[in-house]
Amino acid sequence: MLYQFTIPAYYNRGTQTYLTVRYKIRRGVDVWLRYALTYYDNVDVISAGLEQIQGNHKQEIKAQVRFKF
């Protein structure tokens, strides 16, 4: 996303890939979309509790709308 940068701490080994897209709706308004895909090596379950994911990968989609005056 625009102005967002993080370096998350990971416990296992894996790969994380991002795809970021910006779309200008009109002058002063644009939309940012980010798709993230994370693969973990040698893991069958990611996280625990209510955030538990069965499998070795997770997907994330974020959106941001920016208005410039």
N, CA and C of each residue as an Amber inpcrd file, in Angstrom:
protein
   207
   0.8280000  -1.1630000   0.0000000   0.0000000   0.0000000   0.0000000
   0.8860000   1.2430000   0.0000000   0.2950000   2.3450000  -0.3360000
   1.0330000   3.5970000  -0.3800000   1.4880000   3.9870000   1.0270000
   2.7430000   4.3240000   1.1770000   3.3500000   4.7530000   2.4390000
   3.3710000   3.6620000   3.5030000   3.2300000   2.4030000   3.1470000
   3.2570000   1.3230000   4.1200000   4.4120000   0.3850000   3.7950000
   5.2270000   0.1340000   4.8030000   6.3420000  -0.7880000   4.6390000
   6.5440000  -1.5300000   5.9450000   6.5630000  -2.8440000   5.8970000
   6.7710000  -3.6360000   7.0950000   7.7640000  -4.7440000   6.8190000
   8.4520000  -5.1530000   7.8530000   9.3200000  -6.3260000   7.8030000
   8.8300000  -7.2510000   8.9170000   7.8920000  -8.1400000   8.5990000
   7.3450000  -8.9940000   9.6480000   8.3410000 -10.0600000  10.0880000
   8.2070000 -10.5040000  11.3250000   9.0430000 -11.5700000  11.8640000
   8.3930000 -12.9120000  11.5480000   9.1610000 -13.8000000  10.9580000
   8.6570000 -15.1220000  10.6150000   9.4110000 -16.1690000  11.4120000
   8.6920000 -17.2160000  11.8170000   9.3010000 -18.2850000  12.5970000
   9.8670000 -19.3640000  11.6810000   9.1670000 -19.6960000  10.6200000
   9.5870000 -20.7380000   9.6840000  10.1950000 -20.1360000   8.4280000
  10.6990000 -21.0160000   7.5630000  11.2750000 -20.5680000   6.2980000
  10.2010000 -20.5600000   5.2260000  10.3140000 -19.6090000   4.2950000
   9.3300000 -19.5210000   3.2280000   9.5890000 -18.3490000   2.3160000
   8.5950000 -18.0550000   1.4950000   8.6930000 -16.9750000   0.5120000
   7.4210000 -16.1450000   0.5610000   7.5910000 -14.8340000   0.4440000
   6.4410000 -13.9340000   0.3950000   6.5520000 -13.0740000  -0.8590000
   5.4460000 -12.9850000  -1.6090000   5.4140000 -12.2440000  -2.8610000
   4.2680000 -11.2350000  -2.8240000   4.5230000 -10.0360000  -3.3430000
   3.5230000  -8.9710000  -3.3910000   3.2550000  -8.5630000  -4.8300000
   2.0160000  -8.1850000  -5.0850000   1.6500000  -7.5480000  -6.3410000
   0.8620000  -6.3030000  -5.9720000   1.3710000  -5.1400000  -6.3370000
   0.7250000  -3.8730000  -6.0110000   0.2650000  -3.1960000  -7.2960000
  -0.9800000  -2.7200000  -7.2980000  -1.5640000  -2.0770000  -8.4720000
  -2.1550000  -0.7430000  -8.0550000  -1.9090000   0.2700000  -8.8760000
  -2.5170000   1.5780000  -8.6630000  -3.4070000   1.8980000  -9.8570000
  -4.6180000   2.3350000  -9.5700000  -5.5690000   2.6860000 -10.6210000
  -6.0730000   4.1020000 -10.3690000  -5.8690000   4.9850000 -11.3400000
  -6.3540000   6.3560000 -11.2330000  -7.7970000   6.4110000 -11.7090000
  -8.6850000   6.7690000 -10.7990000 -10.1030000   6.8820000 -11.1570000
 -10.3480000   8.1780000 -11.9070000  -9.8440000   9.2560000 -11.3480000
  -9.8960000  10.5710000 -11.9830000  -8.8390000  11.4240000 -11.2970000
  -8.7190000  12.6630000 -11.7100000  -7.7030000  13.5400000 -11.1340000
  -7.9500000  13.7270000  -9.6330000  -6.9640000  13.3750000  -8.8300000
  -7.0550000  13.5210000  -7.3910000  -7.6030000  12.3150000  -6.6440000
  -8.0130000  11.2700000  -7.3620000  -8.5450000  10.0660000  -6.7140000
  -7.8930000   8.8420000  -7.3420000  -7.2540000   8.0370000  -6.5110000
  -6.6990000   6.7860000  -7.0080000  -6.9010000   5.6740000  -5.9880000
  -6.8680000   4.4340000  -6.4920000  -7.0900000   3.2370000  -5.6840000
  -5.8330000   2.3890000  -5.7440000  -5.3940000   1.9020000  -4.5900000
  -4.2420000   1.0200000  -4.4940000  -4.7190000  -0.3470000  -4.0190000
  -4.2850000  -1.3880000  -4.6970000  -4.6170000  -2.7600000  -4.3250000
  -3.3260000  -3.5400000  -4.1300000  -3.3010000  -4.3860000  -3.0970000
  -2.1270000  -5.2290000  -2.8750000  -2.5740000  -6.6510000  -2.6090000
  -1.9620000  -7.5710000  -3.3330000  -2.1990000  -9.0020000  -3.1630000
  -0.8970000  -9.6100000  -2.6620000  -0.9470000 -10.2910000  -1.5300000
   0.2410000 -10.9140000  -0.9560000   0.0130000 -12.4170000  -0.8650000
   1.0300000 -13.1720000  -1.2120000   0.9860000 -14.6310000  -1.1530000
   2.2130000 -15.1010000  -0.3960000   1.9990000 -15.8880000   0.6610000
   3.0920000 -16.3720000   1.4990000   3.0930000 -17.8930000   1.4910000
   4.2250000 -18.4870000   1.1300000   4.4270000 -19.9320000   1.1850000
   5.4160000 -20.2530000   2.2920000   5.0860000 -21.2510000   3.1050000
   5.9790000 -21.7160000   4.1610000   6.5120000 -23.0990000   3.7960000
   7.7990000 -23.3460000   4.0470000   8.4090000 -24.6470000   3.7880000
   8.1740000 -25.5650000   4.9830000   7.8510000 -26.8290000   4.7220000
   7.7180000 -27.8800000   5.7330000   6.7250000 -27.5300000   6.8420000
   5.6140000 -26.8740000   6.5200000   4.5810000 -26.5290000   7.4970000
   3.2360000 -26.9790000   6.9370000   2.4280000 -27.6180000   7.7840000
   1.1000000 -28.0640000   7.3620000  -0.0080000 -27.1680000   7.9030000
   0.2720000 -26.4340000   9.0070000  -0.7110000 -25.5560000   9.6290000
  -0.0250000 -24.2340000   9.9490000  -0.6880000 -23.1290000   9.6080000
  -0.1480000 -21.7970000   9.8810000  -0.9500000 -21.1780000  11.0160000
  -0.2640000 -20.6210000  12.0000000  -0.8510000 -19.9200000  13.1390000
  -1.6060000 -20.8880000  14.0500000  -2.4370000 -20.3380000  14.9530000
  -3.1840000 -21.1610000  15.9030000  -4.4600000 -20.4220000  16.3010000
  -5.3520000 -21.1300000  16.9450000  -6.5890000 -20.5280000  17.4200000
  -7.5110000 -20.1190000  16.2890000  -8.1300000 -18.9510000  16.4200000
  -9.0830000 -18.4850000  15.4180000  -8.4210000 -18.0760000  14.1090000
  -7.1170000 -17.8380000  14.1300000  -6.3890000 -17.4450000  12.9210000
  -5.7120000 -18.6240000  12.2290000  -6.0050000 -19.8460000  12.6640000
  -5.3490000 -21.0290000  12.1220000  -5.7630000 -21.2790000  10.6750000
  -4.7620000 -21.6040000   9.8340000  -4.9700000 -21.8770000   8.4200000
  -4.4160000 -23.2640000   8.1200000  -5.2560000 -24.1340000   7.5570000
  -4.7990000 -25.4580000   7.1530000  -4.0760000 -25.3380000   5.8130000
  -2.8370000 -25.7690000   5.7490000  -2.0610000 -25.6930000   4.5260000
  -0.7680000 -24.9390000   4.7520000   0.0220000 -24.8010000   3.6970000
   1.3310000 -24.1640000   3.8200000   1.4080000 -22.7950000   3.1480000
   0.2590000 -22.2140000   2.7820000   0.2790000 -20.8790000   2.1820000
  -0.9200000 -20.0620000   2.6610000  -0.7490000 -18.7490000   2.6080000
  -1.8570000 -17.8590000   2.9390000  -1.8700000 -16.6980000   1.9580000
  -3.0650000 -16.1550000   1.7410000  -3.2570000 -15.0610000   0.8070000
  -3.8610000 -13.8720000   1.5490000  -3.5320000 -12.6840000   1.0730000
  -4.0270000 -11.4700000   1.7140000  -4.2910000 -10.4220000   0.6440000
  -5.4220000  -9.7320000   0.7550000  -5.7690000  -8.6690000  -0.1760000
  -6.0850000  -7.4170000   0.6310000  -5.4790000  -6.2990000   0.2370000
  -5.7300000  -5.0120000   0.8920000  -6.0550000  -3.9720000  -0.1660000
  -6.8620000  -2.9860000   0.2210000  -7.2270000  -1.9080000  -0.6960000
  -7.1330000  -0.5830000   0.0320000  -6.7910000   0.4600000  -0.7280000
  -6.6840000   1.8080000  -0.1760000  -7.1610000   2.7950000  -1.2360000
  -7.9830000   3.7500000  -0.8100000  -8.4320000   4.8270000  -1.6860000
  -7.8090000   6.1130000  -1.2040000  -7.2090000   6.8620000  -2.1240000
  -6.5470000   8.1230000  -1.7640000  -7.2210000   9.2800000  -2.4730000
  -7.5470000  10.3200000  -1.6890000  -8.1040000  11.5600000  -2.2140000
  -7.0810000  12.6550000  -2.0460000  -6.7420000  13.3640000  -3.1080000
  -5.8040000  14.4810000  -3.0420000  -6.5620000  15.7750000  -3.3340000
  -6.3300000  16.7570000  -2.4630000  -7.0090000  18.0580000  -2.6330000
  -6.0210000  19.1050000  -3.0440000
